[in-house]
Amino acid sequence: MKEYELLSGEKIDFSSLSDAEQEHVGEVEKLIAESVDYFEVWRRIDQPLKQGKNFTSESLRELYNSPRYKLLVDLLERYRRKTYLEK
């Protein structure tokens, strides 16, 4: 079981994600490792999660509270800090 600890201290069990979700996280990790533009990384996180979907406040809240979304946003925040704050 691979656990990921968010900056908030919350722990996400990586194995609880579906194969497709794990693949999406892996793609984002690869982009970050390759130092792809921050805003491109954000687009690659956000687009697959929201593309072609009609959201209600409830379904959007469900997305934002999902383990995958939390993990991806945490990765993005760490990348932002590394890119813009650690100079």
N, C-alpha and C positions, 0 to 999 in steps of 0.2 A: 504494500500500500504506500503510495507516494502522497505525502501531505505537503501542501503549500501554505505557508503562513503569510497572510496579507499584512500590509503595513499597519492595519488597524488591530492586528493580533488575532483576528479570526483565522481559523484553519479550514482549508478546503481539501477534501479528499479527492485527489486527482482521479482515482479509479471510479468515482461516482459519476464522472462525465461519460457521455456516450463516445463511441469511437470517432464520430464526426466532430464532436466538440473537442476531443483531445487533438484531433488533426488541426482544427482551427487554431487552438492554443499553440500547437507546435509551429504552425506557419508564422504566427505573430512572433514567437520566440526567435525564429530564424531571421525574420526581418530586423528585429532589434539587434541580434548578433552581427548582422551585416551593416549596421548603422544606417538603415534606410531613413529617409526624412521622417521626422516625428509626425507630421500631418498625414503622410501616406500610411504610416502605421495605424494612426487613428481611423483613417478611412477603411482600412482593411479589417479593423476590429468591428466597426460600426455597420458597414454595409451589409455583410451577410446576416447580421442579427435583425436588421430592420427592413431590408429590401423586399418590396412587394407585399408588405403586411399592413393591415389596417389596425391600428391600436386603439384600445379603449384605455382609460386611466388605469383600470385594473390589470389589463394584460401588459401594459408598459411597466407598471410597478412590479409585476411578476418577472418580467425580463430583467429589470434592474436588480432584483433580489436573487437572481439565479446564480449558482456557483460559477458558471462559465463567465458571465458578464463581470462579476466581482473580480475574478482572477485576471481577466483581460484588462480591465481598468487599472488594476493594481500594477500589472506589468507595464502599462503605458505610463503610469505615474512614476514608477522607478526609472523608466527610460527618460522621461521629461527631466527629472532631477539630475540624472547623469549627464544629459545633453546640455541643459541650460543653467544648472546651478553649481555644478562641480567643475568650475574652470579656474 
